[in-house]
């Protein structure tokens, strides 16, 4: 069963008689129920902060109690690495989540929204111990660093989910999709190339990116466009995020075309991103193929409410950039996108 604490629990046994099967089944069932209740309660306590409490489907923001809307949410993480995703061999790693995007599907009004989060956002990030176990302690640091705690795979992804959930006042996250930089070219070329009209001169990235030019990007060009930072504009992540949203808008428009959002295309991309049975690929997710395929189908049928970005201020005075989010603006976004007042 799936729970809000992003974990799965399974049980099993090897009985020798039907009566024993029944007894063991009842006992195991009771134990599992107790474990699930304990896990959920522990998660709620750990996710509590100064102005947020979590109570099943309820979220309290600045003293006002809201009910979570019935949404399906995917946290998409872009890692600053190439090659297949693999374990770090410990519970520390150097892979930061440079790109963070929460996609929420509302199946009642057939719409979806995209929340683009700044990787430099300062927030409470949970620290794991040397065995990968949760400690309940947090550090005030960049959101991107949440992924560096853990094995670089599932543990790190779940820690990032918790950090994003905590930042968003406890909003539930159902699934994660973690992608390396190789995924950009795979997606781009698998869809026949994403076409952009350059809003201004980006020849610092590629000579073809002159202002007003309409370019169908190759995979390599697409990666440079969304990844380049220091040599473009003012060299900040905020400027890079503008280009990422430009590319994302064009990508979503492409994915919404019925001729591309087919099961054949989705399966081909899934296999290319997932890699082979003998090794990991550029994608790691706790969603199934059916759920991912459903997501691509929803993109064709659902209306996009927009790509939203929390407001705030960037501090460049220290050794590392700190983006301090405007909590009032973030609260308005969270309420608008994910919550309802009680009946």
Secondary structure, DSSP 8 states (H G I E B T S, - for coil): -B-TTS-B-------SSHHHHHHHHHHHHHHHHHHHHHHHHHHHHHT-BTTEEEETTEEEETTEEEEE-SEEEEEEEEES--S-----SSSB----EEEEEEEEEETTTTEEEEEEE-TTBEEEEEEE-TTS-EEEEEEEEEGGGGGGBSSSSHHHHHHHHHHHHHHTTT----EEEEE-THHHHHHHHHTT--EEE-SS--TTT-TT--TT-EEE--HHHHHHHHH--TTSTTS-HHHHHHHHHHHHHHHHHHHTSTTTSSHHHHHHHHHHHH--TTS--SEEESS-HHHHHHHHHHHHHSEEEEEEE--EEEE-SSSS-EEEE-HHHHHHHHHHHHEEE--
